[in-house]
Amino acid sequence: MTLRLGTRGSSLALAQSGMVADAVRRKTGRDVDLVEVTTAGDRSSAPVASLGVGVFVSALRDALLAKEIDFAVHSYKDLPTAPGQGLTIAAVPPREDPRDVLVARDNLTLTELPDGARLGTGAVRRIAQINALGRNLVCEPIRGNVDTRLRKVAEGELDGVILARAGLSRLGRAAEATEILDPMLMLPAPAQGALAVECRDDDGELLELLAALDDPATRAAVTAERALLADLEAGCSAPVAALAEIAEGDTGLEIYLRGAVFSPDGTFSVRLSRTGTLADADRVGRLLAADLLAEGADSVLGSTA
């Protein structure tokens, strides 16, 4: 029987879902049809931060529960931290590069942009970190697909845009980035660059099939980052950043998790880190969240989350 994969209709969502569909065909031998689903986030032109958490996933989850589709692919960073009732993340495929990139006019880097340069981004996390640089850079809210955002730079409406490198890469446009931003300068959003393959939790046969797509290292990294986000009680639009990296330690593979919380104006930030085993990924994230709160992160989150 052909499997129905639910996806948003944007070029990036279709590219991501197409990659997952190809992996399912290759690893399981099952055929897959893409089913486009329009979400509340797709219908609105309002800033994402004002729409609330889950605007890009709720319609897909409704379609899953109504059995209109068999599984769905999400950008993991768009998912609420609370699991969907009756649903489960069946697979987390290998992660793309989680870093942010700058695409600027005249191939400029961030340090080369002049005072007053206009940067397009709607993410409070990115705005806060740009403001923290102390440069006179103007962040302008921006919505739309990747093509729309890049066009604003090409036509001179903006001096640059900040995007996730994973999205550019999946669209075959990674070479258009004028600078890959070091996480020490621009720490990514929790789960940025990762995909979540979700299905109904009672579909045992499909769960077994989709498990072939799962990458344990990526799942552990994302688990740590999202545990931090959940314990800070912050949504995907709050000024919270996190990045877990997997590396060989003294006793095997370890997680190195960095987390940060910012005030939107960039005048206040808390940056800390923790390490732990892959098996303790959730605990590592929760402990780092507690560390951040102990250092005053709740004073920022109380007014922005």
N, C-alpha and C positions, 0 to 999 in steps of 0.2 A: 504494500500500500504506500502511495506517495505521501510523504510528510509535508505538513503545511507550516512554513516558518513565517511568523509575523514580524513585520519590520515597519519602521517609519519610512516615508517616501522620499526623504532627502537623498541627495547623491551620496553623502557620506554614509548614511544609514544603509542604503542599498549596497554600497561597496562592502561594508562590514558584514552585512547579512549574507552577501554573496560569497564572501570568504568562508563563513561558517558553513553555508550550504555545500560548498565544494569539499570542505573537510569531512562533512557527514557522508557525502557520496563516496569519497575516497576511502574512508576508514570503515564504513559500515555496509557499503553497497546499496544503501537505500536512496531512492530518488527524493528530491526536495523541490517544492514549489514555493516561491516567495509570495506572501500575501501582504499588501500594503495596508496599513492602519493609520488613520489620521489622529493625532493626539491633540490635547488642549494647547500644548506649547506650540504646535504647528499652526494652529488657527489664530493665535494671538501675536501681535507685534509689540506687546509690552515688554519691558526689560525682564529677563529671566528672574532676577532677584525679587521682583514684585509678584511673580506668579506662584511662588511656593514650590515646595519639594515635590517631585514626582509628576510634574506636568507633562513630561515626555514619555512616561511609562504607564500611566493609569489606564489608558485605552487599550494598550497591548495586554495588560493584565486582565482587563475585563473580557477581552476576546479569548484569552486562554481559559478563563473560568467558564465562559459560555461554550467552550469546545469548538469555537470557530477557527482556531489555529491549534497546532499541536505543541509548538514551542516558539519562543521569541528571543531576539537578540537585542540587548540594551548596551549602550555605553555605560559601564559600571558606575561611573561617577554620577550619573543621573538618577540612580536608584535611591529611594529613601533607605535609611539605615534599618528600619523595621522590615522584617520579611513579609512578603505578600501572603495573606491567609490562603492556605490550600495550594501554595506554590513553593518551588524550591529552585535554587541555582544548581542546575545539573552539571554545568561545566564552566570553567574559567580557562579559555584558551591562552596560549602564550602571549604575554603582554608586548605591545609595541613600546617604543621609546616614550616614557612618560613625561619628558621635559616639554616646556613651553618654547616657542620660537617667536622671533620678531621677523615680520616681512615689512621692509621699509623701502621708501623711494630711494633711488640712486644707490642701492645696495649698502645703505648706511647700517651701522651697528647702533646699539642703544647709547653707547657713550659718544657716538658721533652725531646723534640727533641734536639739533640746535635748541636753545631755550624757546619755549612756546610751541614746540612740535606737538602735533595732535596725534594721539594714539587711540585706536579703536579697540575697546574691550568693554564688555558688560559685567565681567566677573569682579566682585568686590575683593576677592583674594588678590587678583592681579593689580587692581587699582591701588590697594593698600601697599603692596610691595613696590610699585612704581613711585608712589608718594614718599615712601620711606627712603628713596634714593636722595631726596633733597634737591632734585633737579626740577626745573620749571617746565615739566612735561604735562600736557593737558590730556587727561583720559576722557574720551567721549564714548557714551553708551552705544553699542552697536549690536544689531541682530541680523539674522539672515544666514544663508548657507555660506560655505567657504568661498565659492565663486563671487558672491555678492561682496563679501568683505575684502577680498583681494582686488576687486574692481575699484573699490573706493580709494585704494592706494594708487592704482594705475592711473586713475582719472584725476588724481590730485586733491580729492576731497579730504583725505587723511594722509599724514606723513608716514604712518605705519599702523599695523595691526599686530596684536599678540594672539597667537593661536596655539592649540596643542599640536605638537609635532606628529603625534600618532595619526591625527586626522589628515594632515597633508600627505603623510606617507601612504596611507591607505587609498588616497585618491591619486597616487602617483605624482605628487607635486612637491615632494620634500625638498627638491633642489631650489625652490623659490624662496626658501627661508634665507634671510640675510644674516641671521645670527641664531644659534641654538643657545638658549639662556641657561646658564649654570644654575643648578638647584640652590647653590649658596646665595644666589641673587634672586631667583624666582622659584620658590619651592612649589611644586605642582599641587593640584587638587587631589584629595584622597581618591585612589583607584583610577586616576587619569591614565589613559592608554590601554586600559583593560576592558574586556568585553564580558558580559554576563549572559549565559545561555540558560533561560528559565523555562520550566515546564510545570505541569501539575504534579503535585507530590504523590499522587496515587497511581501515576502512570509508570509502573515498574519496568515494563519493557523498554520504554523510551529512555528512562533514567539510565538503564544499563547501556543502551546504545550511545547516548550522549557522553557517558563517562569516558569514552575513548578520546574525547576532545580536551579533557581536563589536564592542566599543567600544574602539578603540586606546588612548585615554587611560586608561580604567579598567584595561585589561590592563597598561599600563606601570606605573601606580601600584602595583598588586597585585604585579607582578613584583619591584619594588624592595623592598617590604615583606617579601615572603616570602624573597627572597634574603638579607636581613638575618637573618631568623629561622633560615634553614637554616645560615648560617655561624656562628651562635651555638650551633648544635646543640641548639636548644631546641624543645620540642613546643608544641602549641597551649594547654597548661595551664600553661606556665612564665610567670613574671612579666616578660614581654617585651611592649613596646608599640611600635607604629610607625604612622605616618600619612604617606603621600605625597600631595602636592597638585600639580596641574598648573597652571602659570601662564605667561603670556607673559614671556619674557626678552629680553635684548638681541639674541639671534640666533634667536629663535623660541620654541616651547614648551619649557619646562624642568620638571624634577621637583624639588620641594623636599621632602626626606625628613627627618622627625624620628624618632628612635628612642630608646628608654629601656629600662633594665633596673633592676629593683628587688629589694630583699630583701623577703620576705613581711611582715616587721614594719614596713616603711616607713622604717627608720632609715638605709638606704643606697640611693642611686640614682645612675645615670649617665644624663644626657640630652645628646644631641648631635644635630647635623644635617649634611646634605650636599645639594648640588645637582648636577644633571647633565642631559643631554639624555634625551629619551624613548628613543632608541635605546640608550642606556647604562644603562637602568633596572636590569638585573641587577648591573652593576658598581657602580652607586651604592649599592645595598643591601649588597653585600659589603664595600665600602670603609668604610661606616658601621659595619658589624659589627666590622671590624678596629679602628676608632677606639674603639668601646665596650669591646672587650676590652683595648685598651691602657690604658684608664682604670680598669680593675679589675672589669669586668663578670663576668669568669670566676670571681671569688671568690664571687659569688652563684649563678651558674648551676651551679657544680660540685655544689652541695648540693640544688638544686631541680629541675633539668631531668630 
